[in-house]
Amino acid sequence: MRRKQPSCARVALLSFLLMFCLLSLAMVAGLGAAPRMAADLYGPPTSQLSMNQRLALSVQLLTLDRPYLLEPVDPNGETVNFTIGLGEPVDVVTLRLEDAGLVHRSESFRRFLVYSGMDKTLQAGDFRLSPRMPAVEIARALQDATPSEVTFNILAGWRLEEVAASLPTSGLSVTAEQFLALARQAPEELLPQGWQGSRNLEGYLLPGSYQFSRSARPEDLVAGLAKAFKDGVDDDVLQGFANQGLSLEQAVILASVVEREAIVSDEEAMIASVFYNRLAAGMRLESDPTAQYALGWNDLQGTWWTNPLSTSDLQVNSPYNTYQNTGLPPGPICNPGLSALRAVAYPAQSPYYYFRAACDGSGRHNFAVTYEEHLGNACP
């Protein structure tokens, strides 16, 4: 008996059903692959998501949100400060990020936060963010309120060892030993072009506050501080040194002595004038801080600056001790501030050869022309 052939309509229907099944299988397979693809692209999702949530978010992150999360808002944008308040809602944070031009779309950014679980771990604090950062990078930055840069302070009158001693609590990864090894004999390649100072940077670390990357290397720290000195000591100051007949090195040495002697900054120029007068007369400077520098660390007092000084302390055998040697010490005894450097560049004009601390606890000094006057200024 002859088999009946299926009609063309029936063949078409069967073909359609087969194609529909294949497409459905492909779609299911594609959806099933979405979480894996999202994990490859964005990292693993939080374990707090249900399977349906993970699937839905993965599909959205791979399609609608992808360009908004992986492309920066502005490749040439400037870094800005962004603060998250304590307890500030995630929705408010994401909207402010969009308003600040740091993310493309707050909804896309929030979906990524939910997918990754970072919506639960945003940190309150101050952040340095840039529109050059893709949204996923910004999300990770908001997990750590520790700033990428730290402020490193150098106080006027510190010697190198005191600068080094501040490093362990500075937030920098540079050790005291690494810093001292470079600062005491700075390689030429770390010094700015046209550097005229000594390779021993004692005296050439300009006091102030500096911003350094938390991951700065010892070489970065030393090079940055040397550049700050070169930039801070301008042509006007250098011309003042020249007018006094001093080289840069001699001026820094004298300024370091002035720095340690002066308590009140408006006396620095007068103290500088006393030392200039003594040098011109061939007298010894007889400065206590130079003997303190020569003595070094005092275990009993826990300081580099022994105080008070005994008669035997003033007789310490060292080229730095200006009670025993005429002229300037062979090198700076500390890192002077810009005001002390200016005082050496433009000293007061005075007849004084002596000064000693006033007896009122003000930190000021009484100045004298003769030794007899100087003795008369002694405290009762």
VOGU-3710 file (C-alpha; in Angstrom, 3 decimals, decimal comma):
1> mrrkqpscar> 0,000/0,000/0,000  1,436/3,409/-0,871  2,528/5,580/2,215  0,769/8,900/2,417  3,172/11,860/2,153  2,902/14,694/4,722  1,513/17,908/3,442  3,715/20,952/2,909  1,921/22,765/5,742  2,620/19,933/8,113
11> vallsfllmf> 6,307/19,891/7,167  6,527/23,609/7,741  4,905/23,314/11,162  7,283/20,535/12,217  10,265/22,600/11,037  9,067/25,600/13,007  8,593/23,542/16,157  12,048/22,029/15,770  13,623/25,448/15,260  11,752/26,828/18,268
21> cllslamvag> 13,018/24,003/20,447  16,562/24,505/19,271  16,375/28,249/19,919  14,881/27,639/23,342  17,652/25,212/24,185  20,240/27,722/22,956  18,651/30,469/25,030  18,579/28,286/28,133  22,181/27,301/27,509  23,139/30,956/27,035
31> lgaaprmaad> 21,377/32,030/30,197  23,044/29,203/32,047  26,423/30,476/30,873  25,704/34,073/31,923  26,744/33,664/35,598  30,021/32,091/34,558  30,701/34,842/32,013  29,831/37,539/34,561  32,138/35,956/37,123  34,960/35,923/34,563
41> lygpptsqls> 34,387/39,596/33,767  33,471/41,105/37,135  34,703/38,610/39,687  32,688/36,191/41,800  29,226/37,241/43,015  28,350/37,434/46,665  27,102/34,178/48,170  24,086/36,055/49,525  22,355/36,044/46,107  19,729/33,470/45,204
51> mnqrlalsvq> 20,128/31,565/41,929  17,459/33,727/40,275  19,063/36,935/41,527  22,470/35,823/40,331  21,094/34,912/36,913  19,170/38,173/36,509  22,034/40,380/37,638  24,576/38,491/35,509  22,482/39,026/32,370  22,041/42,743/33,137
61> lltldrpyll> 25,739/43,273/33,901  26,750/41,509/30,680  24,330/43,430/28,452  22,783/46,709/29,587  25,365/47,717/32,185  28,619/46,563/30,628  29,739/49,823/28,944  28,746/51,846/32,008  30,865/49,712/34,325  33,968/49,014/32,277
71> epvdpngetv> 34,510/52,348/30,497  35,613/55,494/32,385  33,455/58,590/32,323  36,343/60,848/31,286  39,785/59,457/30,345  41,260/62,936/30,879  39,426/63,826/34,094  40,985/65,200/37,260  41,186/63,393/40,588  38,694/64,752/43,135
81> nftiglgepv> 37,832/64,284/46,796  34,711/62,241/47,575  33,362/61,708/51,079  30,961/59,022/52,283  29,214/59,871/55,517  28,768/57,417/58,343  25,581/55,419/57,710  24,919/57,081/54,337  22,530/54,922/52,222  23,972/53,163/49,183
91> dvvtlrleda> 21,344/54,722/46,879  22,423/58,198/47,957  26,109/57,388/47,458  25,559/56,039/43,938  23,469/59,067/42,933  26,165/61,437/44,246  28,818/59,537/42,316  26,830/60,059/39,114  26,256/63,749/39,936  29,998/64,146/40,523
101> glvhrsesfr> 30,743/62,709/37,076  32,541/59,695/38,503  30,192/56,954/37,198  27,989/56,864/34,082  24,761/55,564/35,633  23,940/55,171/39,295  21,563/52,224/38,600  24,254/50,253/36,785  26,776/50,998/39,505  24,341/49,929/42,218
111> rflvysgmdk> 23,572/46,639/40,423  27,279/45,847/40,352  27,550/46,644/44,064  24,654/44,303/44,828  26,064/41,572/42,553  29,487/41,719/44,230  28,193/42,300/47,748  30,108/45,566/47,953  26,887/47,427/48,740  27,220/45,982/52,242
121> tlqagdfrls> 30,877/46,929/52,709  31,147/50,550/51,508  33,378/52,450/53,928  32,657/55,849/55,405  35,536/58,262/54,917  37,403/60,441/52,445  38,477/59,081/49,078  40,486/60,316/46,101  38,572/59,256/42,990  38,938/60,036/39,314
131> prmpaveiar> 36,582/59,847/36,307  39,502/58,066/34,639  38,666/55,065/36,833  36,059/52,583/35,510  33,095/52,107/37,832  34,270/48,662/38,954  37,565/50,194/40,074  35,754/52,963/41,942  33,627/50,330/43,704  36,755/48,578/44,933
141> alqdatpsev> 38,350/51,862/46,001  35,309/52,580/48,184  36,006/49,429/50,184  39,076/50,981/51,791  38,976/54,400/53,418  42,738/54,312/53,920  44,037/57,118/51,661  46,414/56,184/48,870  48,505/59,228/49,788  49,873/60,151/53,177
151> tfnilagwrl> 51,067/63,435/54,622  54,694/63,319/55,727  55,811/66,091/58,063  59,308/67,400/58,712  59,668/69,817/61,607  62,097/72,728/61,526  65,254/71,901/63,463  65,057/68,122/63,067  68,271/66,333/62,232  68,239/63,407/59,786
161> eevaaslpts> 67,826/60,829/62,535  64,703/62,578/63,801  63,219/62,621/60,312  63,978/58,913/60,031  62,425/58,201/63,442  59,092/59,604/62,244  58,823/57,128/59,356  57,442/54,080/61,224  54,274/55,999/62,161  53,997/58,013/58,939
171> glsvtaeqfl> 52,027/55,495/56,879  54,903/55,177/54,387  56,551/51,832/53,728  60,049/53,356/53,836  62,128/52,226/56,811  64,366/54,519/58,845  67,416/52,534/57,739  66,551/52,795/54,052  65,978/56,536/54,342  69,205/57,256/56,224
181> alarqapeel> 71,303/55,189/53,820  70,123/57,321/50,900  69,893/60,691/52,671  73,457/60,520/54,003  74,892/59,877/50,539  72,230/60,660/47,964  72,954/59,187/44,518  73,322/61,907/41,916  70,439/60,500/39,867  68,056/61,261/42,763
191> lpqgwqgsrn> 69,053/64,919/42,960  67,357/67,616/40,855  69,078/68,992/37,811  71,402/71,825/38,799  71,645/70,675/42,422  74,349/72,668/44,215  74,037/71,241/47,701  75,830/68,425/49,427  75,001/64,784/48,694  74,556/64,416/52,442
201> legyllpgsy> 71,059/65,889/52,725  71,392/66,979/56,361  70,215/70,582/56,188  68,567/70,210/52,767  65,245/68,703/53,828  63,001/71,746/53,896  60,571/71,518/56,829  56,923/71,284/55,861  54,108/68,890/54,971  54,510/66,666/51,931
211> qfsrsarped> 52,152/64,315/50,101  53,595/60,957/49,089  52,055/57,778/47,776  51,673/55,223/50,544  53,717/52,841/48,378  56,526/55,367/47,699  60,001/53,851/47,524  62,927/55,253/49,548  64,252/56,745/46,305  60,921/58,525/45,697
221> lvaglakafk> 60,959/60,035/49,181  64,534/61,313/48,996  64,146/62,630/45,440  60,883/64,399/46,311  62,356/66,091/49,376  65,483/67,204/47,525  63,329/68,708/44,764  61,222/70,532/47,362  64,352/72,196/48,760  65,545/73,262/45,317
231> dgvdddvlqg> 62,110/74,655/44,454  61,641/76,345/47,854  64,965/78,179/48,031  64,309/80,722/45,312  66,625/83,103/43,449  65,956/85,880/45,958  67,294/83,762/48,823  70,243/82,526/46,768  71,113/86,119/45,855  70,987/87,022/49,543
241> fanqglsleq> 73,493/84,270/50,316  75,773/85,555/47,575  75,503/89,093/48,928  76,756/87,804/52,282  79,705/86,094/50,589  78,388/82,606/51,350  78,025/79,563/49,169  74,782/77,624/49,372  76,439/75,031/51,605  77,865/77,640/53,976
251> avilasvver> 74,513/79,394/54,168  72,660/76,183/54,993  75,202/75,407/57,742  74,760/78,840/59,320  70,958/78,688/58,949  70,921/75,325/60,737  72,693/76,900/63,729  70,290/79,863/63,695  67,340/77,444/63,539  68,400/75,602/66,678
261> eaivsdeeam> 69,249/78,794/68,582  66,045/80,723/67,837  62,840/79,954/69,697  60,926/82,971/68,433  61,104/83,272/64,657  61,236/87,086/64,623  64,626/86,897/66,390  66,256/84,768/63,682  67,606/87,721/61,696  69,090/89,255/64,859
271> iasvfynrla> 70,702/85,972/65,903  72,119/85,640/62,391  73,632/89,120/62,735  75,414/88,088/65,961  77,011/85,123/64,219  78,024/87,246/61,231  79,622/89,752/63,609  81,526/87,012/65,445  82,741/85,446/62,191  83,932/88,841/60,923
281> agmrlesdpt> 85,833/89,431/64,180  87,465/85,986/64,077  85,593/84,880/67,204  84,282/81,375/67,745  80,513/80,987/67,307  80,236/79,219/70,675  76,775/77,871/69,891  75,281/75,288/72,266  73,400/73,399/69,495  76,689/72,612/67,735
291> aqyalgwndl> 77,939/70,904/70,901  74,609/69,090/71,204  74,946/67,849/67,633  78,468/66,659/68,356  77,340/64,778/71,477  74,652/62,890/69,563  72,046/60,654/71,177  71,585/60,980/74,926  70,327/57,677/76,331  69,404/59,095/79,717
301> qgtwwtnpls> 67,368/61,969/78,316  66,076/60,079/75,260  66,958/62,917/72,890  69,484/64,001/70,288  69,699/67,422/71,936  71,255/67,135/75,385  69,900/69,816/77,723  71,253/71,287/79,905  74,861/71,129/78,772  77,620/70,663/81,309
311> tsdlqvnspy> 81,043/72,281/81,147  82,505/68,977/79,993  79,834/68,737/77,271  81,084/72,020/75,817  84,562/70,493/75,553  83,500/67,514/73,420  86,158/66,820/70,794  84,404/67,278/67,463  84,816/69,549/64,445  81,130/70,417/64,943
321> ntyqntglpp> 81,752/71,898/68,398  82,047/75,644/67,848  83,227/76,158/71,423  86,434/74,407/70,398  86,719/75,399/66,712  86,691/78,711/64,869  84,419/79,258/61,888  81,427/77,277/60,677  80,920/73,596/61,480  81,829/71,227/58,607
331> gpicnpglsa> 78,159/70,598/57,851  74,611/71,530/58,875  73,479/70,408/62,336  69,763/70,176/61,452  67,269/70,996/58,724  66,489/74,722/58,920  63,179/76,241/57,914  62,763/78,785/55,171  62,571/81,656/57,693  65,996/80,736/59,105
341> lravaypaqs> 67,419/80,502/55,593  66,002/83,952/54,830  67,468/85,313/58,060  70,915/84,216/56,874  70,279/85,679/53,412  69,039/88,995/54,862  70,320/89,345/58,462  69,626/92,272/60,737  72,315/94,921/61,046  73,368/95,039/64,678
351> pyyyfraacd> 76,364/95,776/66,935  75,802/92,622/68,996  78,305/89,826/69,630  76,459/87,967/72,376  72,987/86,721/73,242  71,480/84,548/75,932  67,996/83,390/76,878  65,839/85,912/78,707  64,818/84,958/82,235  61,043/85,324/81,733
361> gsgrhnfavt> 60,431/81,986/79,998  59,289/83,733/76,811  61,866/82,002/74,624  63,279/85,377/73,630  66,898/86,471/74,063  68,789/89,404/75,517  71,516/90,710/73,198  74,756/92,379/74,222  77,664/94,183/72,594  80,304/93,429/75,238
371> yeehlgnacp> 81,072/90,364/77,302  80,443/92,356/80,480  76,933/93,201/79,268  76,468/89,555/78,378  77,380/88,476/81,922  74,958/91,049/83,242  72,140/89,389/81,283  72,553/86,165/83,258  69,516/85,021/85,208  69,714/85,536/88,989
//
